[in-house]
């Protein structure tokens, strides 16, 4: 369980360290503007589609997987469809989640996509929540966001910019390791962060086009240590659901009791 938990938290929490004032260095104004623009466009988009591929940097680890997300607005609601599978499974064996956001209520269906249909397996309701989307969730660790407002970049990282490409690297590794241990500790005695790096590319309109995150950590308990390293790449794509497929997905909500 400890190995599984550690691997999961790397994907979800790597790089998401806390922000505090008076830390240096401060990113240049152009970096702040570029990242904030990409973040705002991702939040305000009426329709978007992204694909994320994740692979272990250890060739002996078979942990590759992919997921693709499409969000759109229709009939006063926001829909988020996420399809996912292991890299070696054909697309028709993919699982999916479909969420419908109306005000602060989110109804989510989990299912399986076959070659010609979407099959519902379970569903649940979350109150007082807002779906963020893949691009927003990927950018947030690099930003200082308070009450929905961007105050700047996360000072835990150093930034450099080359045209439309921004690179970020964890600045204070020792402090980040301490915070990660406090957050994820349980039976762990140490978390070592060897790498935590981002590369972000935006398009001519300032929207997120591609984002790569490389993270390498070593988790230690009283008996052993185990490294976990992976590379995740998010790429903007075109819409991949047809009008008929969207209608079929929305129709699943009519089947709920």
Secondary structure, DSSP 8 states (H G I E B T S, - for coil): -HHHHHHHHHHHHTT-----TT-S----HHHHHHHHHHHHHHHH-SEEEEEEEEEESSTT----EEEEEEEEEETTEEEEEEEEEETTS-GGG-EEEEEEEETTEEEEEEEEE-SS-EEEEEEEEEES-----HHHHHHHTTEEEETTEEEEE-TTEEEEEETTEEEEEES-HHHHHHHHHHHH-TT-SEEEEEEEEEEEEE-TTS-EEEEEEEEEEEEE-SS-EEEEEEEEEEEE----S-HHHHHHHHHHGGG--
